[in-house]
Amino acid sequence: MYPLRRNRRLRSNEVIRGLVRETILSPDDFLVPLFVTEGSNVKEEIASMPGYYRYSPDLLEKEVKELFRMGLRSVLLFVKVPDNLKDNRGTEALNPDGLMQRAVKTVKNAVPDMLVMTDVALDPYSGYGHDGVVENGIIQNDESVDILTEMALSHALAGADFVAPSDMMDGRILSMREALEEEGLTQTGIMSYSAKYASAFYGPFRDALDSAPVDKQGIPKDKKTYQMDYANRIEALRETEMDIDEGADIVMVKPGLCYLDIVRDIKNEFDVPLAVYQVSGEYAMIKAASEKGWLDHDTVIMEQLTAIKRAGADIIASYFAKDAIRLMK
Ligand code: PBG
């Protein structure tokens, strides 16, 4: 007549819900993306990412101290490169005194226990906004890998704990791992953006770094010849397996929300730690809708971040990391 099992018993108040909750966010889950720009005393809000900023190195120092105080322990650095330093081969990326190399040292000096990861890709350094070298309208794989490998070494020598190649060229993980080993940088890790999709959700990030791919002289305006087709699932497993075989310590799925099926597939299939990047467009959507009063900012953030962890993320790269810490309390 009546159900023997009433599932609502386990939902009847916050205490019992807390006891049976399966997924709990922790400050340790978060990796904080940070945008660095030249100058001093610069804190610029990114137009399409309200509440998120680019910092000059001096203010970056303040920011990482604050993050550390809040309980956040790892950062992922990106740099905005001035136009006059951009070229097709990303020459500035290898400058030992370039913005990224200085930013790594700034963070490490300010907070030695902060784990520092660096973005490795040519797009912020490229006049074309592409992650690799462009020739005759084609993004060159092997030539790009050689430069990206030098770039990874340069970041490691500056003091990065992990390099994070986000370029999606073939073979770059193996090339970087071998080069790091040869230099004796055996403790420098690689977090590979292994299943990175050609997504429209990167738009605000490209505003942040002024790195949108351009359409001049037949140069492709999208990244579909190297980033993955969002229609594909099996391909993500193949990409991930190859990166693990080539030596990746951590693999990644990016973006987050639209790709949680891929996150779960990879989690079920492989045993290396998995990062998920909740990207700029996902941040912008929540900001825009909540500014209009159409969504509740804080509740939606926690729902999405918890869903990412529930799907299988061990690490979450998110622009909402500070909000998450506030809301966990
Ligand atoms: C570039 C890179 C991108 C992001 C991280 N690294 C953009 C792109 O591939 O065009 C996107 C991050 C975000 O949208 O938050 N190598």
Residues whose N, C-alpha, C, O or C-beta is under 5 A from the ligand:
A	BS01	PBG	A121 D123 D131 S166 D167 F201 Y202 F205 V279 S280 G281
